[in-house]
Amino acid sequence: MEKEIQILYGNLHAVSVEYLTGINRNNIKIIRELMPEIQKFASYFLDDSQFAADPEVFWELSEDFVQILKDIVEALEQEDHVLLHDSIAYGLLDYLKLFMEQEEQADDDV
């Protein structure tokens, strides 16, 4: 899953940068195309075995994560470019980074 997370992060980060710089303000189509990968990551994230050591942390993070997913869905339904950008740039990317950092730490421990 590590490679998929890195690819998804790179794609979403590029969408975010293009939106902020005005290169491409139409982020709806691109995010719709990335939804299968986002859904795959969501399933992976919401597998509570990722946080077996601390179930309380899992519940707190999962509540926030689910709200981010709801915001993404709402933004896509309403074609709200700003909400979509904010949900991706200041929400989903942070969760992807969390798993990328975990993978890097695991590699360092080997």
N, CA, C and O atoms as a GROMACS GRO file, in nm:
protein
  440
    1MET      N    1   0.083  -0.121   0.000
    1MET     CA    2   0.000   0.000   0.000
    1MET      C    3   0.087   0.127   0.000
    1MET      O    4   0.041   0.235  -0.037
    2GLU      N    5   0.213   0.110   0.042
    2GLU     CA    6   0.302   0.226   0.052
    2GLU      C    7   0.316   0.300  -0.081
    2GLU      O    8   0.308   0.423  -0.086
    3LYS      N    9   0.335   0.225  -0.188
    3LYS     CA   10   0.354   0.287  -0.319
    3LYS      C   11   0.227   0.361  -0.363
    3LYS      O   12   0.234   0.471  -0.416
    4GLU      N   13   0.110   0.298  -0.339
    4GLU     CA   14  -0.017   0.361  -0.377
    4GLU      C   15  -0.039   0.492  -0.301
    4GLU      O   16  -0.088   0.589  -0.357
    5ILE      N   17  -0.001   0.492  -0.174
    5ILE     CA   18  -0.015   0.613  -0.091
    5ILE      C   19   0.075   0.724  -0.146
    5ILE      O   20   0.033   0.839  -0.155
    6GLN      N   21   0.197   0.689  -0.181
    6GLN     CA   22   0.290   0.788  -0.235
    6GLN      C   23   0.240   0.845  -0.367
    6GLN      O   24   0.249   0.965  -0.391
    7ILE      N   25   0.187   0.759  -0.452
    7ILE     CA   26   0.135   0.804  -0.582
    7ILE      C   27   0.013   0.894  -0.561
    7ILE      O   28   0.003   1.000  -0.622
    8LEU      N   29  -0.079   0.851  -0.475
    8LEU     CA   30  -0.198   0.931  -0.448
    8LEU      C   31  -0.159   1.066  -0.389
    8LEU      O   32  -0.214   1.169  -0.428
    9TYR      N   33  -0.065   1.065  -0.295
    9TYR     CA   34  -0.019   1.191  -0.237
    9TYR      C   35   0.037   1.283  -0.346
    9TYR      O   36   0.003   1.401  -0.351
   10GLY      N   37   0.121   1.229  -0.432
   10GLY     CA   38   0.181   1.309  -0.538
   10GLY      C   39   0.075   1.368  -0.631
   10GLY      O   40   0.082   1.485  -0.668
   11ASN      N   41  -0.024   1.286  -0.668
   11ASN     CA   42  -0.130   1.334  -0.756
   11ASN      C   43  -0.214   1.443  -0.689
   11ASN      O   44  -0.243   1.546  -0.750
   12LEU      N   45  -0.252   1.421  -0.565
   12LEU     CA   46  -0.336   1.519  -0.495
   12LEU      C   47  -0.258   1.647  -0.465
   12LEU      O   48  -0.313   1.757  -0.473
   13HIS      N   49  -0.131   1.633  -0.432
   13HIS     CA   50  -0.048   1.750  -0.407
   13HIS      C   51  -0.037   1.834  -0.534
   13HIS      O   52  -0.044   1.957  -0.528
   14ALA      N   53  -0.019   1.767  -0.647
   14ALA     CA   54  -0.010   1.840  -0.774
   14ALA      C   55  -0.141   1.913  -0.805
   14ALA      O   56  -0.138   2.027  -0.851
   15VAL      N   57  -0.254   1.849  -0.779
   15VAL     CA   58  -0.384   1.914  -0.800
   15VAL      C   59  -0.395   2.037  -0.711
   15VAL      O   60  -0.442   2.142  -0.755
   16SER      N   61  -0.351   2.024  -0.588
   16SER     CA   62  -0.358   2.135  -0.493
   16SER      C   63  -0.270   2.252  -0.537
   16SER      O   64  -0.313   2.368  -0.533
   17VAL      N   65  -0.149   2.223  -0.579
   17VAL     CA   66  -0.056   2.327  -0.624
   17VAL      C   67  -0.111   2.397  -0.748
   17VAL      O   68  -0.106   2.519  -0.759
   18GLU      N   69  -0.162   2.318  -0.842
   18GLU     CA   70  -0.218   2.377  -0.964
   18GLU      C   71  -0.338   2.465  -0.933
   18GLU      O   72  -0.359   2.568  -0.998
   19TYR      N   73  -0.418   2.424  -0.835
   19TYR     CA   74  -0.533   2.505  -0.796
   19TYR      C   75  -0.487   2.638  -0.735
   19TYR      O   76  -0.536   2.744  -0.771
   20LEU      N   77  -0.392   2.629  -0.643
   20LEU     CA   78  -0.345   2.750  -0.574
   20LEU      C   79  -0.273   2.847  -0.666
   20LEU      O   80  -0.284   2.969  -0.650
   21THR      N   81  -0.202   2.795  -0.763
   21THR     CA   82  -0.127   2.882  -0.854
   21THR      C   83  -0.211   2.930  -0.972
   21THR      O   84  -0.165   3.012  -1.052
   22GLY      N   85  -0.333   2.880  -0.982
   22GLY     CA   86  -0.421   2.922  -1.089
   22GLY      C   87  -0.399   2.850  -1.221
   22GLY      O   88  -0.462   2.882  -1.321
   23ILE      N   89  -0.309   2.754  -1.221
   23ILE     CA   90  -0.283   2.678  -1.344
   23ILE      C   91  -0.407   2.600  -1.384
   23ILE      O   92  -0.442   2.594  -1.502
   24ASN      N   93  -0.474   2.541  -1.286
   24ASN     CA   94  -0.596   2.465  -1.314
   24ASN      C   95  -0.690   2.480  -1.196
   24ASN      O   96  -0.672   2.415  -1.092
   25ARG      N   97  -0.790   2.563  -1.211
   25ARG     CA   98  -0.888   2.585  -1.104
   25ARG      C   99  -1.002   2.482  -1.108
   25ARG      O  100  -1.085   2.478  -1.018
   26ASN      N  101  -1.006   2.399  -1.213
   26ASN     CA  102  -1.111   2.299  -1.224
   26ASN      C  103  -1.061   2.167  -1.166
   26ASN      O  104  -1.018   2.077  -1.240
   27ASN      N  105  -1.068   2.156  -1.034
   27ASN     CA  106  -1.017   2.037  -0.967
   27ASN      C  107  -1.121   1.926  -0.955
   27ASN      O  108  -1.087   1.815  -0.914
   28ILE      N  109  -1.245   1.954  -0.989
   28ILE     CA  110  -1.354   1.858  -0.973
   28ILE      C  111  -1.328   1.732  -1.055
   28ILE      O  112  -1.332   1.621  -1.003
   29LYS      N  113  -1.303   1.749  -1.184
   29LYS     CA  114  -1.285   1.634  -1.274
   29LYS      C  115  -1.168   1.546  -1.230
   29LYS      O  116  -1.179   1.424  -1.227
   30ILE      N  117  -1.058   1.608  -1.196
   30ILE     CA  118  -0.938   1.534  -1.158
   30ILE      C  119  -0.963   1.454  -1.030
   30ILE      O  120  -0.926   1.336  -1.021
   31ILE      N  121  -1.026   1.516  -0.931
   31ILE     CA  122  -1.054   1.446  -0.805
   31ILE      C  123  -1.153   1.333  -0.828
   31ILE      O  124  -1.139   1.226  -0.769
   32ARG      N  125  -1.253   1.355  -0.912
   32ARG     CA  126  -1.346   1.246  -0.945
   32ARG      C  127  -1.270   1.126  -1.001
   32ARG      O  128  -1.299   1.011  -0.968
   33GLU      N  129  -1.173   1.153  -1.086
   33GLU     CA  130  -1.094   1.045  -1.145
   33GLU      C  131  -1.007   0.974  -1.040
   33GLU      O  132  -0.975   0.857  -1.056
   34LEU      N  133  -0.971   1.045  -0.935
   34LEU     CA  134  -0.887   0.987  -0.830
   34LEU      C  135  -0.969   0.922  -0.717
   34LEU      O  136  -0.912   0.865  -0.624
   35MET      N  137  -1.102   0.930  -0.726
   35MET     CA  138  -1.185   0.875  -0.619
   35MET      C  139  -1.163   0.726  -0.591
   35MET      O  140  -1.165   0.688  -0.474
   36PRO      N  141  -1.142   0.641  -0.691
   36PRO     CA  142  -1.115   0.500  -0.658
   36PRO      C  143  -0.991   0.484  -0.568
   36PRO      O  144  -0.992   0.402  -0.476
   37GLU      N  145  -0.887   0.562  -0.595
   37GLU     CA  146  -0.766   0.555  -0.512
   37GLU      C  147  -0.792   0.613  -0.373
   37GLU      O  148  -0.742   0.562  -0.273
   38ILE      N  149  -0.871   0.720  -0.367
   38ILE     CA  150  -0.906   0.780  -0.238
   38ILE      C  151  -0.988   0.680  -0.157
   38ILE      O  152  -0.966   0.664  -0.037
   39GLN      N  153  -1.083   0.612  -0.222
   39GLN     CA  154  -1.165   0.513  -0.153
   39GLN      C  155  -1.080   0.396  -0.103
   39GLN      O  156  -1.103   0.344   0.006
   40LYS      N  157  -0.983   0.355  -0.182
   40LYS     CA  158  -0.894   0.247  -0.140
   40LYS      C  159  -0.816   0.288  -0.016
   40LYS      O  160  -0.802   0.210   0.079
   41PHE      N  161  -0.765   0.410  -0.016
   41PHE     CA  162  -0.693   0.459   0.101
   41PHE      C  163  -0.786   0.469   0.221
   41PHE      O  164  -0.747   0.435   0.333
   42ALA      N  165  -0.909   0.515   0.199
   42ALA     CA  166  -1.005   0.527   0.309
   42ALA      C  167  -1.031   0.392   0.373
   42ALA      O  168  -1.037   0.381   0.495
   43SER      N  169  -1.047   0.290   0.292
   43SER     CA  170  -1.068   0.154   0.346
   43SER      C  171  -0.947   0.109   0.426
   43SER      O  172  -0.961   0.050   0.534
   44TYR      N  173  -0.831   0.136   0.373
   44TYR     CA  174  -0.706   0.100   0.442
   44TYR      C  175  -0.696   0.175   0.576
   44TYR      O  176  -0.664   0.116   0.679
   45PHE      N  177  -0.723   0.304   0.572
   45PHE     CA  178  -0.714   0.386   0.693
   45PHE      C  179  -0.814   0.342   0.798
   45PHE      O  180  -0.780   0.333   0.917
   46LEU      N  181  -0.936   0.314   0.757
   46LEU     CA  182  -1.042   0.283   0.852
   46LEU      C  183  -1.036   0.140   0.904
   46LEU      O  184  -1.120   0.100   0.985
   47ASP      N  185  -0.940   0.064   0.857
   47ASP     CA  186  -0.915  -0.068   0.916
   47ASP      C  187  -0.848  -0.044   1.050
   47ASP      O  188  -0.730  -0.008   1.057
   48ASP      N  189  -0.924  -0.064   1.158
   48ASP     CA  190  -0.874  -0.024   1.289
   48ASP      C  191  -0.751  -0.100   1.334
   48ASP      O  192  -0.692  -0.064   1.436
   49SER      N  193  -0.709  -0.202   1.262
   49SER     CA  194  -0.586  -0.271   1.301
   49SER      C  195  -0.464  -0.181   1.283
   49SER      O  196  -0.358  -0.208   1.340
   50GLN      N  197  -0.478  -0.074   1.204
   50GLN     CA  198  -0.368   0.021   1.188
   50GLN      C  199  -0.334   0.087   1.321
   50GLN      O  200  -0.220   0.128   1.344
   51PHE      N  201  -0.434   0.096   1.409
   51PHE     CA  202  -0.415   0.166   1.536
   51PHE      C  203  -0.446   0.074   1.654
   51PHE      O  204  -0.498   0.118   1.756
   52ALA      N  205  -0.414  -0.054   1.639
   52ALA     CA  206  -0.448  -0.152   1.742
   52ALA      C  207  -0.389  -0.116   1.878
   52ALA      O  208  -0.446  -0.150   1.981
   53ALA      N  209  -0.277  -0.049   1.877
   53ALA     CA  210  -0.211  -0.014   2.003
   53ALA      C  211  -0.288   0.090   2.082
   53ALA      O  212  -0.278   0.095   2.205
   54ASP      N  213  -0.364   0.175   2.014
   54ASP     CA  214  -0.437   0.282   2.083
   54ASP      C  215  -0.572   0.306   2.017
   54ASP      O  216  -0.584   0.390   1.928
   55PRO      N  217  -0.675   0.232   2.061
   55PRO     CA  218  -0.808   0.247   2.000
   55PRO      C  219  -0.866   0.387   2.015
   55PRO      O  220  -0.943   0.431   1.929
   56GLU      N  221  -0.832   0.457   2.121
   56GLU     CA  222  -0.884   0.593   2.141
   56GLU      C  223  -0.832   0.686   2.031
   56GLU      O  224  -0.907   0.768   1.977
   57VAL      N  225  -0.706   0.673   1.998
   57VAL     CA  226  -0.648   0.754   1.890
   57VAL      C  227  -0.717   0.720   1.759
   57VAL      O  228  -0.748   0.809   1.679
   58PHE      N  229  -0.742   0.591   1.737
   58PHE     CA  230  -0.811   0.549   1.614
   58PHE      C  231  -0.946   0.618   1.602
   58PHE      O  232  -0.978   0.672   1.496
   59TRP      N  233  -1.025   0.618   1.709
   59TRP     CA  234  -1.159   0.677   1.701
   59TRP      C  235  -1.154   0.827   1.678
   59TRP      O  236  -1.234   0.881   1.601
   60GLU      N  237  -1.062   0.895   1.742
   60GLU     CA  238  -1.049   1.039   1.722
   60GLU      C  239  -1.008   1.071   1.578
   60GLU      O  240  -1.066   1.159   1.514
   61LEU      N  241  -0.908   1.000   1.528
   61LEU     CA  242  -0.862   1.024   1.392
   61LEU      C  243  -0.968   0.984   1.290
   61LEU      O  244  -0.987   1.052   1.190
   62SER      N  245  -1.036   0.874   1.315
   62SER     CA  246  -1.134   0.828   1.218
   62SER      C  247  -1.253   0.922   1.208
   62SER      O  248  -1.308   0.941   1.100
   63GLU      N  249  -1.294   0.983   1.320
   63GLU     CA  250  -1.403   1.081   1.315
   63GLU      C  251  -1.365   1.199   1.226
   63GLU      O  252  -1.444   1.244   1.143
   64ASP      N  253  -1.245   1.249   1.244
   64ASP     CA  254  -1.196   1.361   1.163
   64ASP      C  255  -1.183   1.319   1.016
   64ASP      O  256  -1.222   1.393   0.926
   65PHE      N  257  -1.129   1.201   0.994
   65PHE     CA  258  -1.109   1.151   0.858
   65PHE      C  259  -1.242   1.135   0.784
   65PHE      O  260  -1.254   1.172   0.668
   66VAL      N  261  -1.341   1.079   0.853
   66VAL     CA  262  -1.472   1.061   0.791
   66VAL      C  263  -1.534   1.197   0.756
   66VAL      O  264  -1.599   1.210   0.653
   67GLN      N  265  -1.514   1.296   0.841
   67GLN     CA  266  -1.566   1.430   0.810
   67GLN      C  267  -1.498   1.487   0.686
   67GLN      O  268  -1.564   1.552   0.604
   68ILE      N  269  -1.371   1.464   0.671
   68ILE     CA  270  -1.299   1.508   0.551
   68ILE      C  271  -1.357   1.441   0.427
   68ILE      O  272  -1.379   1.505   0.325
   69LEU      N  273  -1.382   1.311   0.437
   69LEU     CA  274  -1.442   1.238   0.324
   69LEU      C  275  -1.581   1.293   0.291
   69LEU      O  276  -1.615   1.307   0.173
   70LYS      N  277  -1.659   1.324   0.393
   70LYS     CA  278  -1.792   1.382   0.370
   70LYS      C  279  -1.780   1.517   0.300
   70LYS      O  280  -1.858   1.548   0.210
   71ASP      N  281  -1.682   1.597   0.341
   71ASP     CA  282  -1.660   1.727   0.277
   71ASP      C  283  -1.621   1.710   0.130
   71ASP      O  284  -1.666   1.787   0.045
   72ILE      N  285  -1.540   1.610   0.101
   72ILE     CA  286  -1.500   1.584  -0.038
   72ILE      C  287  -1.623   1.546  -0.121
   72ILE      O  288  -1.642   1.596  -0.232
   73VAL      N  289  -1.705   1.457  -0.067
   73VAL     CA  290  -1.826   1.415  -0.138
   73VAL      C  291  -1.920   1.533  -0.160
   73VAL      O  292  -1.973   1.552  -0.269
   74GLU      N  293  -1.940   1.614  -0.055
   74GLU     CA  294  -2.026   1.731  -0.067
   74GLU      C  295  -1.973   1.828  -0.173
   74GLU      O  296  -2.048   1.880  -0.254
   75ALA      N  297  -1.841   1.850  -0.171
   75ALA     CA  298  -1.780   1.940  -0.268
   75ALA      C  299  -1.798   1.889  -0.410
   75ALA      O  300  -1.825   1.967  -0.501
   76LEU      N  301  -1.784   1.760  -0.429
   76LEU     CA  302  -1.803   1.703  -0.563
   76LEU      C  303  -1.949   1.716  -0.607
   76LEU      O  304  -1.977   1.750  -0.722
   77GLU      N  305  -2.040   1.688  -0.516
   77GLU     CA  306  -2.182   1.697  -0.549
   77GLU      C  307  -2.224   1.840  -0.584
   77GLU      O  308  -2.302   1.862  -0.676
   78GLN      N  309  -2.171   1.935  -0.509
   78GLN     CA  310  -2.208   2.076  -0.530
   78GLN      C  311  -2.114   2.149  -0.625
   78GLN      O  312  -2.132   2.267  -0.653
   79GLU      N  313  -2.014   2.077  -0.673
   79GLU     CA  314  -1.909   2.136  -0.757
   79GLU      C  315  -1.848   2.260  -0.692
   79GLU      O  316  -1.833   2.364  -0.755
   80ASP      N  317  -1.815   2.244  -0.566
   80ASP     CA  318  -1.756   2.351  -0.485
   80ASP      C  319  -1.604   2.335  -0.487
   80ASP      O  320  -1.548   2.256  -0.411
   81HIS      N  321  -1.539   2.410  -0.574
   81HIS     CA  322  -1.394   2.399  -0.592
   81HIS      C  323  -1.316   2.436  -0.466
   81HIS      O  324  -1.215   2.373  -0.436
   82VAL      N  325  -1.363   2.535  -0.394
   82VAL     CA  326  -1.292   2.581  -0.274
   82VAL      C  327  -1.298   2.476  -0.164
   82VAL      O  328  -1.195   2.441  -0.105
   83LEU      N  329  -1.417   2.425  -0.135
   83LEU     CA  330  -1.431   2.320  -0.033
   83LEU      C  331  -1.351   2.198  -0.072
   83LEU      O  332  -1.287   2.136   0.014
   84LEU      N  333  -1.352   2.162  -0.198
   84LEU     CA  334  -1.277   2.046  -0.242
   84LEU      C  335  -1.128   2.067  -0.221
   84LEU      O  336  -1.058   1.980  -0.170
   85HIS      N  337  -1.079   2.184  -0.262
   85HIS     CA  338  -0.937   2.213  -0.240
   85HIS      C  339  -0.901   2.207  -0.092
   85HIS      O  340  -0.802   2.143  -0.055
   86ASP      N  341  -0.979   2.272  -0.009
   86ASP     CA  342  -0.949   2.274   0.134
   86ASP      C  343  -0.952   2.134   0.194
   86ASP      O  344  -0.867   2.100   0.276
   87SER      N  345  -1.048   2.054   0.154
   87SER     CA  346  -1.059   1.917   0.208
   87SER      C  347  -0.940   1.832   0.167
   87SER      O  348  -0.892   1.748   0.245
   88ILE      N  349  -0.892   1.853   0.047
   88ILE     CA  350  -0.776   1.777   0.000
   88ILE      C  351  -0.647   1.833   0.062
   88ILE      O  352  -0.570   1.760   0.124
   89ALA      N  353  -0.625   1.963   0.045
   89ALA     CA  354  -0.497   2.023   0.085
   89ALA      C  355  -0.476   2.027   0.236
   89ALA      O  356  -0.365   2.006   0.284
   90TYR      N  357  -0.583   2.054   0.311
   90TYR     CA  358  -0.568   2.070   0.456
   90TYR      C  359  -0.630   1.956   0.535
   90TYR      O  360  -0.646   1.965   0.657
   91GLY      N  361  -0.665   1.849   0.465
   91GLY     CA  362  -0.725   1.734   0.531
   91GLY      C  363  -0.663   1.604   0.484
   91GLY      O  364  -0.580   1.545   0.554
   92LEU      N  365  -0.702   1.561   0.366
   92LEU     CA  366  -0.660   1.430   0.317
   92LEU      C  367  -0.509   1.418   0.302
   92LEU      O  368  -0.452   1.314   0.336
   93LEU      N  369  -0.444   1.522   0.253
   93LEU     CA  370  -0.298   1.514   0.236
   93LEU      C  371  -0.227   1.489   0.369
   93LEU      O  372  -0.126   1.419   0.374
   94ASP      N  373  -0.280   1.547   0.477
   94ASP     CA  374  -0.218   1.524   0.608
   94ASP      C  375  -0.228   1.378   0.650
   94ASP      O  376  -0.134   1.324   0.708
   95TYR      N  377  -0.340   1.314   0.620
   95TYR     CA  378  -0.355   1.172   0.655
   95TYR      C  379  -0.265   1.084   0.568
   95TYR      O  380  -0.209   0.986   0.616
   96LEU      N  381  -0.253   1.118   0.442
   96LEU     CA  382  -0.161   1.043   0.356
   96LEU      C  383  -0.018   1.057   0.407
   96LEU      O  384   0.057   0.959   0.411
   97LYS      N  385   0.020   1.178   0.446
   97LYS     CA  386   0.155   1.201   0.500
   97LYS      C  387   0.180   1.118   0.625
   97LYS      O  388   0.290   1.067   0.645
   98LEU      N  389   0.079   1.106   0.708
   98LEU     CA  390   0.090   1.026   0.831
   98LEU      C  391   0.135   0.884   0.798
   98LEU      O  392   0.223   0.830   0.864
   99PHE      N  393   0.076   0.824   0.697
   99PHE     CA  394   0.112   0.688   0.660
   99PHE      C  395   0.245   0.682   0.588
   99PHE      O  396   0.317   0.583   0.599
  100MET      N  397   0.279   0.785   0.514
  100MET     CA  398   0.410   0.788   0.450
  100MET      C  399   0.519   0.796   0.555
  100MET      O  400   0.623   0.732   0.542
  101GLU      N  401   0.496   0.874   0.660
  101GLU     CA  402   0.593   0.886   0.767
  101GLU      C  403   0.607   0.755   0.842
  101GLU      O  404   0.718   0.718   0.882
  102GLN      N  405   0.496   0.683   0.863
  102GLN     CA  406   0.502   0.554   0.930
  102GLN      C  407   0.585   0.456   0.848
  102GLN      O  408   0.665   0.381   0.904
  103GLU      N  409   0.566   0.455   0.717
  103GLU     CA  410   0.642   0.367   0.631
  103GLU      C  411   0.792   0.400   0.637
  103GLU      O  412   0.877   0.311   0.641
  104GLU      N  413   0.824   0.530   0.637
  104GLU     CA  414   0.964   0.572   0.643
  104GLU      C  415   1.026   0.529   0.776
  104GLU      O  416   1.140   0.484   0.779
  105GLN      N  417   0.951   0.544   0.886
  105GLN     CA  418   1.001   0.502   1.017
  105GLN      C  419   1.023   0.352   1.021
  105GLN      O  420   1.122   0.306   1.077
  106ALA      N  421   0.933   0.275   0.962
  106ALA     CA  422   0.947   0.129   0.958
  106ALA      C  423   1.071   0.090   0.879
  106ALA      O  424   1.143  -0.002   0.917
  107ASP      N  425   1.097   0.161   0.768
  107ASP     CA  426   1.218   0.133   0.690
  107ASP      C  427   1.343   0.166   0.768
  107ASP      O  428   1.443   0.095   0.758
  108ASP      N  429   1.339   0.272   0.847
  108ASP     CA  430   1.454   0.312   0.928
  108ASP      C  431   1.482   0.211   1.039
  108ASP      O  432   1.597   0.194   1.081
  109ASP      N  433   1.378   0.144   1.088
  109ASP     CA  434   1.392   0.049   1.197
  109ASP      C  435   1.451  -0.084   1.152
  109ASP      O  436   1.494  -0.164   1.235
  110VAL      N  437   1.452  -0.108   1.023
  110VAL     CA  438   1.499  -0.239   0.972
  110VAL      C  439   1.649  -0.244   0.971
  110VAL      O  440   1.707  -0.345   0.932
   0.00000   0.00000   0.00000
